Amino acid sequence: MIIPKLQEIRKRVGLSQSQLALQMGVDTSLVSRWEKGEREPSIEQGMHLARLFGVTFDYLVHGDLKANFKFRAVATLTTEEKQNIQQVLLDAEQQICFLDAAFQMAGKKPKPFLLNLSLNGQQIVEAAKQIRSLLMLNDSVTFEELRQALTERNIFIFAWNMPQQISGLSYRGNFTVIFINQEQTEERRLFTLSHECIHVLCHLHSSGDKEGQSVVSIASNRNPQEREANQVTAELLMPTDKIAAFIEDLGSRLKSKVMLDAVARHFNVSRDALFYRLASMGFFEWNERGKYFDGFTPKKWKPVPRVTQLNQQVAAPFLKLALSLYDQGEISESKLAEWFGTSRLDVEEFLSESERREDYSTVLEN
């Protein structure tokens, strides 16, 4: 049993050959031979490797899609935080392989996401207006509206339990996937989904093959694409003309927490997002932020299943497709749990719900 990705995944999880050999109870030279393809691990050893790496056996042996999610290391992150982030990236790459496997098993081809937008020389305001038109969004955008608009255009959207350092992930290849952090507030999830939408539209170009392009949105990342995605998102959710009207109407009254919260609710964003929007327009000085926000102490993140509420966190088209395969006897409940990133118990509870058959049993049309 050859494992093509063995060396790649070993390095991703931060293990040396000697460390892996120690955990496997074998000689380091054997691990080296496995990676070179000179020797083959047994099925039992392969399953042990999958458990050590935190991936499924199928992905370790058969996964051939290359999402290659990578992030720029942030100096302030601890070793544990970096390891948690790497596990999320591996899980996202697995999810893309699971999507591919489901479509192949169903004998279907995913419909492509066809929209592209170039920001070269284009003003932020104009770009936001064009995106609003392309996606047919209302003036005040909601999370569900944006998720539905992107789903209708063949983007698979997953809301996962992830460390707070990750806002979202985007992938565009032979199909398009967005992952957002379910641990965030709904206002923050809206901003993140819009941010990832900008990456997909403007920074990731469809290759139509298995070597897709990807983006990891990490807190404190200062690269130009991240700044650009934030600027367009701010304009999309809080248009300049609408913000200017509030400034003219409210004046200095807008400089109160109560009024900031009221205006933020109008745009379905957080007070934090609105403050930065107003500061970028010169209404606030950047150093005034401390007057409106208490210190933030992030809670310690504990590894949990990526998904605990299937109908809210799993991309609806994938949920339907996977359940149709289950109904046809093609896959087991254990396979559903793997594909959905959840526990077997959660899958069993979901399958037992009476409304599930009406909502999700219809097989997707070609």
N, C-alpha and C positions, 0 to 999 in steps of 0.2 A: 504494500500500500504506500505509494509515493504521495507525499504531502508538499505540493509546490510552494505553498505560502509559509512553510514552517519557519524559515529564517526571518522573513518579513514580520510575521506576527510576534515571534520571540523578541525581536528588537523593539517592536511597538510597545510591548508590555514591560520592557525594561529589564529583561533577563539576559545574562551572558550564557554562553554554552555550558560553562561549568555549573552555573546556578541551576539551569534547567536540568542538567544531568543529575545533580544532587537531589532535586525534587522528584525526578523520575526513578532514581535508584539505579542509574546506569553509568557507564564510563563516558567522559566528555568526548572521547574520540568517536563513540557511537552516535552521539548527537550530531557531530560534524558530518559523519557519513550519511545520516538521515537527510541533512540539509543539502548535501551534494547529490543525493539520489543513488548513492552507492549501496545503501542498505535500506530496508523498509521496516518501519515499526509494525508491530502486530496490531490487530484491531483493538485489543485491550489497551495497548500503549497509546494508540491514537485517541481513544476515548479519554484516557488520563491526560493527554496533552490538551484536549479540548477543555477539560475541566480546569486545568491550570491556567489556560489563557482566557477563560471566561467566554468561550465561543461554543457554538454547537458543533457536533461531530460532522454534520453535513456541510457546514460552511468551511470547516477546516479542510475537508477532503475534496469537496466539489465546487465551492464558490469560486466563480471565475470573473465576476464583474469587478472592475477596479474603480471604486469611488475615491480612494486615496484622500480622505479627509485629513488635513494637517492644520496645525495651529502654531503660531509663533509663541515660543515659550515666554511666559511673563515672569520676570525676576521675583515678584512678590508671592508667587504660588509656592506652596509647600510641595514636598515630594508626594504626599498623599493626594493633594488636590490634582497634581499633574497625572497621577495614576488613574484617578476617577475620571478625568477628562479623556484620557486615552481609551478607557473602557467605553465611554459614550461613543467615541468615534468608531471603535470597532463594532459596537452594537448597531450604529447607523449603517456601516458598510454591510453588515449582515442583513439588515432590513431590506436593503436594496437588492441583495441576492435573493431574499425570500420573495420579494415582489416578482423578480424575474422568473423564479421557479414556479410561482403560482400561475403566471400567464402561460408559461410553457406547458404546464400540466393541463391547463384548461384549453390548450390549443388556440390561444388568442394572442393578438398583438396589442400592446398598449398604444393608445392614441397619443400622438405627440403634442407637446405644448409648442405652438407655432409663433407666439408673439416675441418680438425683439425690439429693443429701443436703444439707440445710440445717444449717449450724453455728450459726445464730442462737440464742444462749442455751444451746446444747447443750454439755455437758461434753466435754472432749477424750477422756476414758476411754470415755464412752458412744459417742461418734462412732466411735472405733477399733473397738469391739466390733461396732457396726452394720455397718461396712465389712467386717470379718472375716466376718460372717454373710452379707452380700450376695454376697461373692465366694467364700464357702465355703473359706476359707483354713485351713491347719493352724496349730498353736500357734507352731511355728518356721517362719517363711515363707522360702522360697528364691526366688531370682531367676526360675528357670524356672517355678516354680509360679505366681508372680504374673503373669509374662508370659503363660502359658497361660490363666490365669483371665480376664485382660483381653482376650486374643485371642478367646476363646470368647464374649465379650460384645461382639464387633464393634468392638474398638479395634485400629487398625493401629499396630504398634510397630516403629520403625526404630532401630537402634543405629548411629550415625554416628561417623566420625572427625571430631572438632571441637576447637576451642581449649579449653584447660582452664577458661577463664572461664565457659563455658556448661555448665550441668549438664543441662538439658533444655528441651524446648519442648512445648507442648500446644495442640491445636486442636480445636474442637468446632463443627461446622456440619452440613451434610447427611451427613457422616460424621466420625468421631473419630480423631485421630492423635496419637501421642506419639513424640517423638524423644528419645533419651538418648545420652549421650556414651560411645562405645565405648572411648575412651582411658582411662577410669577403671577402677579395680579392680572385680571382680565385686561385692564388698561395697558399694562406692560406687554401682554401677549399680543394685543392689537398692534402696538408699535413694532414688536419683533416680527410679526407676520408681514407687515408692510415693508420692513427693512429687508427681510429675506426675499420678498417679492421683487424689490428693486434689484437685488443681486441677480435673481433669475432673469429678469427682463433686460438688464443693462450690462451685467458683468459676466454672465455665463451664457455661452452661445451653444446652441444645439449641435451636437456632433453626430447624433443618431446612431452611436455605436456603444460598445461596452467600456470605452475609455472616456468616461464623461468628465466634466469639470465640476469642481466643488468649492464651497466657501464655508469657513468656520467663523462664526461671529462670537468672539471672546471679549468679555469685559476688559476695558483698558487698552484694547487694540486701537492703535492710532494710524493705521495705514490709510492711504487716500480713498480706496474703495469703501472702507467703513465710514469715513467722514461723508463721502458722497451719498451713500445709502441713507445715512442719518438725515442729511440735508433734504433730500427728496422726500423722505418719509414725513419729516416735519411739515413740509409744504403740502403734501398730500392730505395729511390729517388735520392740519391747522393752516389753511390757506392765508397768504399774506393779506389779502383784501378783507377777509373775515376778522382776522386778528386786529387789523388797523381800525375796523369799525368798532370793535370793543374798546380799544384804547381811546378813540375819540369820544365814545359814549360815556365811559366810566372814569376816564382820567386817573387821578391819584387814588380813587376808590379801589382800583384794581390792585393796589399795593397792600392788600390785606389777605390773610390766609383764607378767610371765608369767601371772599369774592374770587380769589384764584381758584378755589375748589369748585365754585359754581361754574366758572367759565371752562374749567377743565372737564367738568361733567358734560358740558355742551358738546365738546369735541371728542368725548369718550377717551380722554388721555389722562395721565397722572398730573398732579400738581408739579412734579419735577419736570416732566416733559414741557409743560406750558411755561414754566419759569425760563427754561433754556431757550424756548422759542421767543419769548419776550425779550430776553437778554440779547439774543442775536439781532433783534430789531432795534436795540438801543433803549428799550423802555426800562430795563434794569441794568445796573452795573453787576459784573460777574461776582464781585466780592460781597454782594448783598445776599447771596444764597443762604448764608448762615442764619439770617433773620427768619427764614421761612421753612427751614428744615432742621429736624433734630438729627443728632448723630446716628449713623446706621451701623448696627452690629449684626453682620450676617450670621444666621444660625448654622450650626454645624450640620453638614449634609450627611445623611446616612443612606448607604446603598439600599435601594428598594427596587421592586419590579419597575421597569420603565412605564408600564401601563397598569392601572388598577380599575379604570372605568372604560371598558372597551368601546362603547358607543360614542364616547366623547374624545377619546385619545387616539384611536386608530383611524387612519384614512378610510372614509366611508366606502369608496369603490373597492379597496383592498379587502375590507371587512366582508363585503358582499361576495366578492370572488372567492375568498377563502372558505366562507360558510357554504357556498354552493358546492365547492369541492368536497367539503365534509358531508353535506347532505347526500352526495352521490357515492359516498363511501371511498373516496380517493385518498383522504387523509384522516388521521386520528385526532382525538382531543389533545394528545401530547404535541402533535405537530402544530395544531392551532396555537397552543400555548407558546411554542417556540416562535412561530411567525408573528404573534401579537406582542411578544415581549412581556408576558404576564405569567401568572401561576396557573397550574392545572385547575386548582380550586376555583379561581375567578372564571375560567373558561366554562367549567361545569355549571356554575351558578348562572352565567350568562345564557348558556344553552337551555337552561331549565325555565327561563322566563317565557311566559306565554306569548308576549307580544313579539318576541324575537322572530318567529316564523313569518309573521306578516311583514315586518320591516326589512328583513335581510335575506329571505330565502330566494328571491328572484335572481336568476342568473343574469349577469351583465350581457348586454347586447354587444354583438361584434362591432 
